[in-house]
Amino acid sequence: MIGSNVTIVTLNHDFAPETRMNATPKPVKIGKNVWIGANVTILPSVSIGDNSIIGAASVVTKDVPANTLAYGVPCRSIRKIN
């Protein structure tokens, strides 16, 4: 389930002016039965494990393990889901 206004970002740019226009796509992996709350932003190269829940308005900058409740800015694992 994906809430409203979720942004899944796959491109990133270099800082150097001469290579800045060469955007490099990076994968984002979202597992099975994941619930992503409204207004979440998921950054490049992030993996969200099966059955996890991402709280509303979170910014996911690192991988979230399977069966985990995670939220915040930046998003962090809060507890395991049984």
Buried (B, 14 or more C-beta within 10 A) or exposed (E): EBBEEBEBBBEEEEEEEEEEEEEEEEEBEBBEEBBBBEBBBBBBBBBBBEBBBBBBBBBBBEBBBBBBBBBBEEBBBEEEEE
